[in-house]
Amino acid sequence: MVDTQDQSPFYRITDTKNPDLLHERQSATFDVEQLTQFIFGGPSGYFNINRRRQITRLAYTHPIHKTHLPLEYLDADEHYSLLIRKSFIAIKEAQRFNITDNKQLGWFLSVFSNGRFMFGLHTSMFIKTLETMASNEQKEKFLPLARSFQIIGTYVQTELGHGSNIQRLETEAIFDCTTDTFILNTPTLTATKFWPGSLGRSVNYVLLMAQLYTPDRNHPCGLQMFFVQIRDLNTHEPLPGVEVGEISTRFAHEIADNGYLRLTNVRIPRNHMLMKLAYVDEQGNFHRLGDPRLLYGAMLATRVSLCAFFSILLARAATIAIRYSAVRRQGLNPSGKETLVLDYPLQQEKLVPCIATTYAFFYSFMKLENLRVQILESDIILFEQLPELHAISSGLKAYTSTIAERFSQICRVACGGHGFLVASGIKTINNMLDAACSYEGDSVVLFQQTARYLLKVMQQADDDNDINMESSITYLFSTISAPATIVNLDDYCRLFECRSQLLLKSISNQLIESSSSTSYDKLSKNSIELVHIAKAYVETFILRAFYDGVRKAAEHQSFALVFEQLFHVFAIHTLRNQATDFIRLKLLTAEQIYQLETYTLPDLYTRLRPNLVALVDTFDFHDNELNSCLGCYDGQVYEALMERARLNPSNRYKVHPVWTSIKQNTMSKL
Amino acid sequence: MTAIIRRAIHLKHRIYYYHSDFLLPYSINLNGIKYKTTVENNEPKPHNQISDTKNDHLLTERQSATFNVEELTQFMFGGPGNYFEINTRRQIIRLALDHPIHGTHLPFEYLTADEYYSLTIRKSLLAIQEAKRLNITNNKHRRWFFDIFVNNRFVFFIHTIMSLHSLETMTTEEQKRQFLPLAQSFHITTAYAQTELGHGTDVQRLETEAVFDPTTDSFILNTPTLTSTKFWPGGLGRTVNHVLLMAQLYTPDRNHPCGLQMFLVQIRDLKTHEPLPGVETGVIGVHFAHTFGDNGYLRLKNVRIPRTQMLMKFDQVDEQGKFHNQSDARLLYGTLLHARIYLCESVTVALAQAITIAMRYSAVRFQGQNSNGNEIRILDYPLQQAKLIPCLSATYAFVITFMKLDNYFNELKTNEEIYLEQLPEIHALSSGFKAYTTLISERMAQVCRVACGGHGFLVGSGLVGIRNFLDAGCTAEGDNVVLLQETTRYLLKVMQEVEENNGKHIDSSVAYLSLPLWSSRTTMNLDDYCRVFESRSQLLIKEACNTMLELSSSPSSDEFLNNSIQLVHIANAHMETYLMRAFYEQVNKASQHPSISSILEQLFYVFAIHTLRNESADFIRFKLLSADQIYELETRTLPDMYSQLRPNLVALVDAFDFHDHELDSCLGRYDGQVYEALMERARLNPTNGHKVHPAWLSLKQGTLSIL
């Protein structure tokens, strides 16, 4: 019987079965649990690891988890049916266990349904949007239904022809004052709503983003959000005028049930437009009420939490690749023994920067999350700081998804052929991170928003020296002296700050001097460099955040040094990928960078070598979360691979039916 | 027959008949569809004409091109001796696509695992029959025909690519007579069973055993441990009836290891297709690139095969169990090289497909608005160009270099003596090229995916499958970093010879190592770019020679290991010089085609500068170029090239002349009707056949009531 109050780590060293892995764990120089608590512990910390462990244990005690094959062996219909069932049971179980805190509920639902909770958009975007954009009256009416899952909804924005640029959405809501209703239509092919999660077969309501026309078709009033029923609550059949279905996404089962939606003259009552920020009266007059930035707050919260999600995905990929590399042997060493692949410098070159980056991402997320709490969860929302939060969260979302996608691919390659199996867990992570580069904002679009913010503060600072300087950009306006030699951690931070400042100043001047007529043309012409300065800014932010983490770790003798080493790896790895900047801006010479890359970095790999497994054990993933034959805690990778292969339903045939039919067919010549 | 229930999915103009039970109808009922037995039009015309374009924006793009697409296609892929033999290839593609079976099934992503497998088997067997009927005998042509016919999922591809080659080159005359006709006619089908659960690249460590038993004149085969389970071979899971088994030979008894040998082993009954006694075989877990079909595992328990089933051209075991070693191991290399060339072809073609899809889609997709309030074609964004144009130029570089390499190898093959002499160079080039192109192509395919936004993530975009294939390519046929170290070992050896200056002949691909270094100049022509890359490579190799004391050291030596990160870097640098040179030669060849040559030149510059700026630290450190020069190239010259190439971008991918069927992409289709295609593909999803999904029916009817 599992003790669900248990807050201890999921595994102990004694659970290790593979002797090589055991040896790795025994040779670590720090206590894993101590580090886990340092980073992820504390009831007020975002990750609240002790509570998370309890919740994970609770979720896995349910017998349903033992009743099905690995998900990759289910066909599309079985897969969907299982996840619907699990999602509903998860909701019920969460109620039974009285898990009410939003974040904890999110963990429970996700863990319970193998990371594929079907109503994630309902519990996040749908309910959050109702909370922020519905009038009090609407809230009273809709929210209890939504919270009790009597209605299940999703957030429907993206269209077949329009993604990032929402102003161009084509779906129409035309007010008809004779019936006091809106008439909803998808007037063109490209207006078809396309991609929303859970839309395909699952939800009965949607929050529909559409162009409002009132009092009639000739008066466009911009985008509004409408509360629209699309399926019958009793039969689950689509309502008249609604065409809805699933789009094809076989490779990313994780983002489940993405759908399309076409509406033909669907009518909804006037009070189904969300009316907190704007409303339409009975005569069809349009009134603006609230601050549209309110909605923006909800979007920002989602974006911030994505950065945590990407860090976790990357941590999983790193865990799998490191553990497997500590078990897998390949090639002869001079003593005639086979070499552990983790001992190859080339393998370390792939994986150590990946671990260092994972830690850096966790710290940058936590810094961002603190900022979010300060700005959005104080008594009054601090609107004047929203732009900064927007700039960092956009930049960090774009940066972490792009880098994490590439690293997860490196982890895949580092695991060789076996990494390519779904059972490795890595391909799935890679696919999820790939998708992450596009959803919730394309990376280059987001980077440009970050850059635009930076240019703005730069120009405001020029106009008015008295401006209130915000924390993450203070360095842009201070005189920073480039370090002559790189000794301290702070030297790296200053190097990156100098680079970011110099790049920004130069582009800012260039734009002022530019002859282009409109600011649009200026920005567009320089967009490649704008993306570059945004990245430089984000890298500085991450480095500073990691630096703060290292400083905090200084009190803990056993891992302070390890943390410093990770910081160095992250800093040098990031730096050498941007070498031209540092050389051109005369912050470093090519020779210096060569030395760092060729001598310092491999030296750090060697020093970190005894702790690599411990550094991923620190993330404390449950084997079920990893769902990986290569990354299981006990290290029995080959047993796991063979067992998983034998589970393949196709192997239940002695002879596959197609061959039986061929062999029995007299027409066959073969 | 009630068992065959047909579901028809009606769309506006097309009807897909879809056998709900794929398992029965091996002989397809074509329902009176007329089957043309000959392709009416034998003219090697392009697959598409500009007038086929339906999307206006795409039409504008095509009309504004400054050169004739077909002229470029013929220049690149036509002409005598060209690897791609475009005119023949077109005919083969038409022949393959002419068969009515292609209209009878849903897109592959909508099939269940069993349906999917059944369909690929049916199509593969049909393809074999058809190739025979159409008398397509040339190996390459037949392979193209199979690939196209079976939607790149030909299940016997390992049999045709690798095994047949081994059976030709590694067997005695008698074995050849005995096995080859059966294998060529697909009565014997094989998988190439080398990789084991515990061992991949390092073949010496394979554990599968073949122990000779003189009393019965047979070998006893065993997989003695878990890790010795054969794992991954394509076609092994459910398909083949034989394997070419790589195993450790012990003869005359278990105490005398004689190293790895290849055995032809029957694993399934030819009549019933059941696994033979002692054989456990099955499919390994699901993986993402369905294109590598039916990967399987194999465990053998005391399986006996006659002594004569060991492939004995080079080494023999006689009746007494005496081992005769006559092997020139170098000759074994042929099969691997053969497979590697095929992989390189597939990789370059896959990248060309990815860039075709991304480019065409970017020409029809609009997003954002300019200062006049008009929506912007995404191909007009500098950031989109910065993503796609380097991919396009790299594709041209790869295709050109691939053809050059293949030509070179074929030339060498005509004389066995020269071939053996040049084997180190061949090995270095083919290893390096495979590793470099898969690494870069995988990255670029990912760039193409992102450039297509969310829609790129749909299987129906075609990009997901390509990316997964290229990802697999980084590992298949040898891990990239392992291969690159092989290339470097060769480079270090040559460098040593050059420095010893013993007047020995220097292989053409490394001739630059003895040239003086490039001296810096302000304006750089094509040759300057080649030279600057060559100088960098030369300096890197010299540097490594100086830091490493034992040059002849084995790859496992500490010296080699400690420097392995740089050694891989060196191999990449060398491959870049090779690609640049090949591209340069092609630009020169184009000089008789004025409308083409300037465009190829622009592509060359993009490839050169893009590659250079990614490795800028080297060039600066060696004082070949200054940081400011590189900054200029990157921020001025490169965007300038993008603008010059802009009118020709679509034409440059059209020149690859892919058939829509090959691309299998809603986003990349020639006519530009992307949204229609996406919508049609979504509606085909079988799950949309339910008005209410069964999971919800049972929920609503209370049988699965949860809430």
Interface residues (C-beta under 8 A of the other chain):
Chain A: P70 E72 Y73 D75 A76 D77 Y80 S81 I84 R85 F88 I89 I91 K92 F149 T158 L160 G161 H162 G163 S164 N165 Q167 R168 L189 T190 T192 F194 W195 G200 R201 N234 T235 H236 E237 P238 G245 E246 I247 S248 T249 R250 F251 A252 Y260 R329 Q330 G331 L332 N333 P334 E338 T339 Y344 P345 L346 E349 E405 R406 Q409 R412 V413 G416 G417 G419 F420 L421 V422 A423 K427 N431 D434 A435 C437 S438 Y439 D442 S443 V444 S517 T518 Y520 D521 S524 K525 S527 I528 E529 V531 R576 A579 T580 I583 R584 A590 E591 I593 Y594 E597 T598 P602 C629 Y638 E639 L641 M642 R644 A645 R646 N648 P649 S650 N651 Y653 K654 V655 H656 P657 V658 W659 T660 S661 I662 K663 N665 M667 S668 K669 L670
Chain B: F22 L23 L24 P25 Y26 S27 P107 E109 Y110 T112 A113 D114 Y117 S118 I121 R122 L125 I128 Q129 F186 H187 T195 L197 G198 H199 G200 T201 D202 Q204 R205 L226 T227 T229 F231 W232 G237 R238 K271 T272 H273 E274 P275 G282 V283 I284 G285 V286 H287 F288 A289 Y297 F366 Q367 G368 Q369 N370 S371 E375 Y381 P382 L383 A386 E442 R443 Q446 R449 V450 G453 G454 G456 F457 L458 V459 G460 V464 N468 D471 A472 C474 T475 A476 D479 N480 V481 P555 S556 S557 D558 L561 N562 S564 I565 Q566 V568 R613 S616 A617 I620 R621 A627 D628 I630 Y631 E634 T635 P639 Y675 E676 L678 M679 R681 A682 R683 N685 P686 T687 N688 H690 K691 V692 H693 P694 A695 W696 L697 L699 K700 L704 I706 L707
